[in-house]
Amino acid sequence: MKTATQNTITTTSNILTISVRQLAVLLANITKSTVVSLTYFVDESKSKTIQGKKQVQKRVKVNNLYLNHNYTNKVKNLTGNTEFVAHELKGKERICSTILSSQSKANFGRLMLDGKILVSESVKNLGYYHNGLPIELDKNNPTIGRSELVSPSFYVKSNYTSGRGTVSQENDFRMITPFLDNIESIKVQGCEYTIKA
């Protein structure tokens, strides 16, 4: 996990290096619809859990992540269902339009970015990891699988869509909430930033 220990910004070849705290301030000040790209590290949701710890993590690159896109409004616009109401966030508290705070026991108070990814956007898995070391996994090829590390559902494509299944497949979008201290790099409003550990 990265920690915010300094408030100075350093520059290396047109890429600014900032702390997690500075990233939080930068994101909190974005109040309009904005597109960012980022690379982050996250637990694989379909990984097996042993002694409370996910066994597989992945490094992910997202080219277009949309900030300040209201979930309820997005579902209403895509489905025409003006009665749709989103369920309350579970285990997360909204700090501002772009940032959430974890309320879970294990991660209480850790800040998360709140973003939406359209189904048409590029999301690339840069690699899978177990105990910090790269491993081979392929969602499309169970023979490369690590059955001791991932559940069988890892290899099954979900047809579930947003809006509790009401948004069509072609209009679907995903919500992601990576921890700010797991973001490795981000491009915001034309500026690139590396987040320091």
C-alpha positions as YAML, in Angstrom:
chain: A
units: angstrom
residues:
- id: 1
  name: MET
  ca: [0.00, 0.00, 0.00]
- id: 2
  name: LYS
  ca: [1.27, 3.48, -0.81]
- id: 3
  name: THR
  ca: [1.42, 6.20, 1.81]
- id: 4
  name: ALA
  ca: [1.29, 9.97, 1.54]
- id: 5
  name: THR
  ca: [4.41, 11.23, 3.30]
- id: 6
  name: GLN
  ca: [5.42, 14.31, 1.31]
- id: 7
  name: ASN
  ca: [3.57, 17.16, -0.31]
- id: 8
  name: THR
  ca: [6.18, 18.03, -2.93]
- id: 9
  name: ILE
  ca: [5.61, 17.32, -6.62]
- id: 10
  name: THR
  ca: [8.54, 16.05, -8.66]
- id: 11
  name: THR
  ca: [8.76, 15.95, -12.45]
- id: 12
  name: THR
  ca: [10.41, 13.30, -14.61]
- id: 13
  name: SER
  ca: [10.22, 13.64, -18.41]
- id: 14
  name: ASN
  ca: [6.88, 15.50, -18.48]
- id: 15
  name: ILE
  ca: [5.32, 13.11, -15.96]
- id: 16
  name: LEU
  ca: [4.60, 14.55, -12.53]
- id: 17
  name: THR
  ca: [5.13, 12.42, -9.45]
- id: 18
  name: ILE
  ca: [2.56, 13.06, -6.73]
- id: 19
  name: SER
  ca: [1.52, 11.53, -3.43]
- id: 20
  name: VAL
  ca: [-1.76, 9.73, -2.77]
- id: 21
  name: ARG
  ca: [-2.88, 12.75, -0.76]
- id: 22
  name: GLN
  ca: [-2.19, 15.08, -3.70]
- id: 23
  name: LEU
  ca: [-4.06, 12.69, -6.00]
- id: 24
  name: ALA
  ca: [-7.07, 12.82, -3.66]
- id: 25
  name: VAL
  ca: [-7.07, 16.64, -3.74]
- id: 26
  name: LEU
  ca: [-6.69, 16.65, -7.54]
- id: 27
  name: LEU
  ca: [-9.62, 14.26, -7.99]
- id: 28
  name: ALA
  ca: [-11.82, 15.96, -5.39]
- id: 29
  name: ASN
  ca: [-11.60, 19.21, -7.36]
- id: 30
  name: ILE
  ca: [-13.00, 17.59, -10.52]
- id: 31
  name: THR
  ca: [-16.70, 18.37, -10.49]
- id: 32
  name: LYS
  ca: [-17.66, 18.06, -14.17]
- id: 33
  name: SER
  ca: [-17.81, 15.05, -16.49]
- id: 34
  name: THR
  ca: [-14.15, 14.17, -17.10]
- id: 35
  name: VAL
  ca: [-12.35, 11.31, -18.80]
- id: 36
  name: VAL
  ca: [-9.15, 9.94, -17.26]
- id: 37
  name: SER
  ca: [-6.89, 6.99, -18.06]
- id: 38
  name: LEU
  ca: [-5.11, 5.02, -15.40]
- id: 39
  name: THR
  ca: [-3.16, 1.93, -14.45]
- id: 40
  name: TYR
  ca: [-3.92, 0.32, -11.11]
- id: 41
  name: PHE
  ca: [-3.44, -2.85, -9.08]
- id: 42
  name: VAL
  ca: [-6.47, -4.70, -7.68]
- id: 43
  name: ASP
  ca: [-7.63, -8.04, -6.28]
- id: 44
  name: GLU
  ca: [-9.17, -10.33, -8.90]
- id: 45
  name: SER
  ca: [-12.82, -10.55, -7.81]
- id: 46
  name: LYS
  ca: [-13.10, -14.22, -8.86]
- id: 47
  name: SER
  ca: [-9.97, -15.23, -7.01]
- id: 48
  name: LYS
  ca: [-10.23, -17.71, -4.16]
- id: 49
  name: THR
  ca: [-9.89, -16.23, -0.68]
- id: 50
  name: ILE
  ca: [-7.66, -17.96, 1.87]
- id: 51
  name: GLN
  ca: [-7.49, -16.66, 5.45]
- id: 52
  name: GLY
  ca: [-9.26, -13.48, 4.37]
- id: 53
  name: LYS
  ca: [-6.83, -12.73, 1.54]
- id: 54
  name: LYS
  ca: [-7.55, -12.86, -2.20]
- id: 55
  name: GLN
  ca: [-5.01, -15.16, -3.84]
- id: 56
  name: VAL
  ca: [-4.84, -13.39, -7.22]
- id: 57
  name: GLN
  ca: [-4.29, -9.73, -8.04]
- id: 58
  name: LYS
  ca: [-4.13, -8.05, -11.43]
- id: 59
  name: ARG
  ca: [-2.63, -4.93, -12.95]
- id: 60
  name: VAL
  ca: [-5.19, -3.15, -15.14]
- id: 61
  name: LYS
  ca: [-5.00, -0.32, -17.66]
- id: 62
  name: VAL
  ca: [-8.16, 1.66, -18.47]
- id: 63
  name: ASN
  ca: [-7.97, 4.11, -21.38]
- id: 64
  name: ASN
  ca: [-11.23, 5.98, -20.74]
- id: 65
  name: LEU
  ca: [-12.68, 6.08, -17.26]
- id: 66
  name: TYR
  ca: [-15.55, 8.52, -16.84]
- id: 67
  name: LEU
  ca: [-15.79, 10.60, -13.67]
- id: 68
  name: ASN
  ca: [-18.93, 12.38, -12.43]
- id: 69
  name: HIS
  ca: [-21.32, 10.10, -14.30]
- id: 70
  name: ASN
  ca: [-24.28, 9.57, -11.96]
- id: 71
  name: TYR
  ca: [-25.20, 5.87, -11.89]
- id: 72
  name: THR
  ca: [-28.97, 6.36, -11.53]
- id: 73
  name: ASN
  ca: [-29.14, 8.96, -14.30]
- id: 74
  name: LYS
  ca: [-27.01, 6.79, -16.59]
- id: 75
  name: VAL
  ca: [-29.34, 3.79, -16.14]
- id: 76
  name: LYS
  ca: [-32.43, 5.98, -16.65]
- id: 77
  name: ASN
  ca: [-30.99, 7.47, -19.86]
- id: 78
  name: LEU
  ca: [-29.98, 4.06, -21.27]
- id: 79
  name: THR
  ca: [-33.20, 2.22, -20.38]
- id: 80
  name: GLY
  ca: [-35.87, 4.92, -20.47]
- id: 81
  name: ASN
  ca: [-36.98, 3.72, -17.01]
- id: 82
  name: THR
  ca: [-37.57, 7.00, -15.15]
- id: 83
  name: GLU
  ca: [-38.55, 5.07, -11.99]
- id: 84
  name: PHE
  ca: [-35.16, 3.40, -11.54]
- id: 85
  name: VAL
  ca: [-33.50, 4.05, -8.16]
- id: 86
  name: ALA
  ca: [-30.00, 2.79, -7.38]
- id: 87
  name: HIS
  ca: [-29.43, 0.76, -4.25]
- id: 88
  name: GLU
  ca: [-27.45, 2.39, -1.47]
- id: 89
  name: LEU
  ca: [-23.67, 1.89, -1.65]
- id: 90
  name: LYS
  ca: [-22.64, -1.04, 0.52]
- id: 91
  name: GLY
  ca: [-19.45, -0.72, 2.52]
- id: 92
  name: LYS
  ca: [-18.62, 2.66, 0.97]
- id: 93
  name: GLU
  ca: [-19.31, 6.26, 1.91]
- id: 94
  name: ARG
  ca: [-19.33, 9.07, -0.63]
- id: 95
  name: ILE
  ca: [-16.78, 11.81, 0.16]
- id: 96
  name: CYS
  ca: [-17.37, 13.84, -3.02]
- id: 97
  name: SER
  ca: [-18.52, 13.16, -6.57]
- id: 98
  name: THR
  ca: [-15.26, 11.40, -7.51]
- id: 99
  name: ILE
  ca: [-14.10, 9.82, -4.24]
- id: 100
  name: LEU
  ca: [-15.51, 7.18, -1.91]
- id: 101
  name: SER
  ca: [-14.25, 5.97, 1.47]
- id: 102
  name: SER
  ca: [-14.23, 2.29, 2.40]
- id: 103
  name: GLN
  ca: [-16.32, 1.42, 5.44]
- id: 104
  name: SER
  ca: [-15.21, -2.22, 5.55]
- id: 105
  name: LYS
  ca: [-13.41, -3.49, 8.63]
- id: 106
  name: ALA
  ca: [-10.27, -4.47, 6.70]
- id: 107
  name: ASN
  ca: [-9.95, -1.23, 4.70]
- id: 108
  name: PHE
  ca: [-11.77, 1.33, 6.81]
- id: 109
  name: GLY
  ca: [-11.07, 4.89, 5.67]
- id: 110
  name: ARG
  ca: [-9.10, 4.00, 2.53]
- id: 111
  name: LEU
  ca: [-10.08, 6.31, -0.31]
- id: 112
  name: MET
  ca: [-11.38, 5.01, -3.65]
- id: 113
  name: LEU
  ca: [-11.88, 6.55, -7.07]
- id: 114
  name: ASP
  ca: [-15.47, 6.32, -8.37]
- id: 115
  name: GLY
  ca: [-15.54, 5.83, -12.14]
- id: 116
  name: LYS
  ca: [-17.60, 4.31, -14.94]
- id: 117
  name: ILE
  ca: [-16.33, 2.35, -17.97]
- id: 118
  name: LEU
  ca: [-18.46, 1.99, -21.09]
- id: 119
  name: VAL
  ca: [-18.60, -1.48, -22.64]
- id: 120
  name: SER
  ca: [-16.97, -0.08, -25.79]
- id: 121
  name: GLU
  ca: [-13.90, 1.23, -23.95]
- id: 122
  name: SER
  ca: [-10.51, -0.44, -23.78]
- id: 123
  name: VAL
  ca: [-9.68, -2.23, -20.54]
- id: 124
  name: LYS
  ca: [-6.50, -4.29, -20.60]
- id: 125
  name: ASN
  ca: [-5.26, -6.74, -18.01]
- id: 126
  name: LEU
  ca: [-1.50, -6.21, -17.91]
- id: 127
  name: GLY
  ca: [-0.88, -9.31, -15.80]
- id: 128
  name: TYR
  ca: [-1.98, -11.53, -12.95]
- id: 129
  name: TYR
  ca: [-0.04, -11.99, -9.70]
- id: 130
  name: HIS
  ca: [0.07, -14.36, -6.74]
- id: 131
  name: ASN
  ca: [2.10, -13.39, -3.67]
- id: 132
  name: GLY
  ca: [3.59, -10.53, -5.69]
- id: 133
  name: LEU
  ca: [4.89, -12.78, -8.47]
- id: 134
  name: PRO
  ca: [3.52, -12.92, -12.05]
- id: 135
  name: ILE
  ca: [1.42, -15.97, -12.92]
- id: 136
  name: GLU
  ca: [-0.20, -17.16, -16.14]
- id: 137
  name: LEU
  ca: [-3.99, -16.99, -16.28]
- id: 138
  name: ASP
  ca: [-6.29, -16.70, -19.26]
- id: 139
  name: LYS
  ca: [-10.05, -16.21, -18.83]
- id: 140
  name: ASN
  ca: [-10.57, -17.84, -22.24]
- id: 141
  name: ASN
  ca: [-8.40, -20.88, -21.59]
- id: 142
  name: PRO
  ca: [-9.02, -22.94, -18.42]
- id: 143
  name: THR
  ca: [-6.13, -25.26, -19.30]
- id: 144
  name: ILE
  ca: [-3.76, -22.46, -18.28]
- id: 145
  name: GLY
  ca: [-5.81, -22.22, -15.08]
- id: 146
  name: ARG
  ca: [-4.78, -22.26, -11.50]
- id: 147
  name: SER
  ca: [-7.76, -23.99, -9.91]
- id: 148
  name: GLU
  ca: [-6.19, -23.60, -6.48]
- id: 149
  name: LEU
  ca: [-6.20, -19.81, -6.95]
- id: 150
  name: VAL
  ca: [-9.38, -18.91, -8.88]
- id: 151
  name: SER
  ca: [-12.97, -20.10, -8.72]
- id: 152
  name: PRO
  ca: [-14.61, -21.83, -11.72]
- id: 153
  name: SER
  ca: [-16.65, -18.65, -12.35]
- id: 154
  name: PHE
  ca: [-13.39, -16.93, -13.41]
- id: 155
  name: TYR
  ca: [-13.79, -18.69, -16.79]
- id: 156
  name: VAL
  ca: [-17.51, -17.96, -17.22]
- id: 157
  name: LYS
  ca: [-18.53, -14.77, -19.05]
- id: 158
  name: SER
  ca: [-21.28, -12.94, -17.20]
- id: 159
  name: ASN
  ca: [-24.28, -11.64, -19.13]
- id: 160
  name: TYR
  ca: [-25.42, -9.50, -16.21]
- id: 161
  name: THR
  ca: [-25.62, -5.77, -16.99]
- id: 162
  name: SER
  ca: [-25.96, -2.53, -15.05]
- id: 163
  name: GLY
  ca: [-29.23, -1.31, -13.63]
- id: 164
  name: ARG
  ca: [-29.83, -4.70, -12.01]
- id: 165
  name: GLY
  ca: [-29.76, -6.29, -15.46]
- id: 166
  name: THR
  ca: [-31.93, -3.71, -17.24]
- id: 167
  name: VAL
  ca: [-29.26, -2.07, -19.44]
- id: 168
  name: SER
  ca: [-28.74, -3.79, -22.81]
- id: 169
  name: GLN
  ca: [-25.44, -5.58, -23.50]
- id: 170
  name: GLU
  ca: [-24.46, -3.06, -26.21]
- id: 171
  name: ASN
  ca: [-25.05, -0.07, -23.88]
- id: 172
  name: ASP
  ca: [-23.68, -1.60, -20.72]
- id: 173
  name: PHE
  ca: [-21.15, 0.09, -18.44]
- id: 174
  name: ARG
  ca: [-19.17, -0.95, -15.40]
- id: 175
  name: MET
  ca: [-18.40, 0.82, -12.18]
- id: 176
  name: ILE
  ca: [-14.94, 0.54, -10.69]
- id: 177
  name: THR
  ca: [-13.67, 1.85, -7.39]
- id: 178
  name: PRO
  ca: [-9.90, 1.25, -7.17]
- id: 179
  name: PHE
  ca: [-8.18, 2.35, -3.98]
- id: 180
  name: LEU
  ca: [-6.25, 5.57, -4.58]
- id: 181
  name: ASP
  ca: [-3.15, 4.02, -3.04]
- id: 182
  name: ASN
  ca: [-3.32, 1.21, -5.63]
- id: 183
  name: ILE
  ca: [-3.29, 3.61, -8.59]
- id: 184
  name: GLU
  ca: [0.15, 3.55, -10.19]
- id: 185
  name: SER
  ca: [-0.36, 6.22, -12.86]
- id: 186
  name: ILE
  ca: [-3.16, 8.45, -14.09]
- id: 187
  name: LYS
  ca: [-3.71, 10.95, -16.89]
- id: 188
  name: VAL
  ca: [-6.08, 13.77, -15.96]
- id: 189
  name: GLN
  ca: [-6.95, 16.77, -18.15]
- id: 190
  name: GLY
  ca: [-3.86, 16.24, -20.32]
- id: 191
  name: CYS
  ca: [-1.38, 15.85, -17.43]
- id: 192
  name: GLU
  ca: [0.24, 12.52, -16.58]
- id: 193
  name: TYR
  ca: [0.99, 11.60, -13.00]
- id: 194
  name: THR
  ca: [2.86, 8.76, -11.33]
- id: 195
  name: ILE
  ca: [1.68, 8.05, -7.81]
- id: 196
  name: LYS
  ca: [4.57, 7.54, -5.43]
- id: 197
  name: ALA
  ca: [4.66, 4.79, -2.83]
...
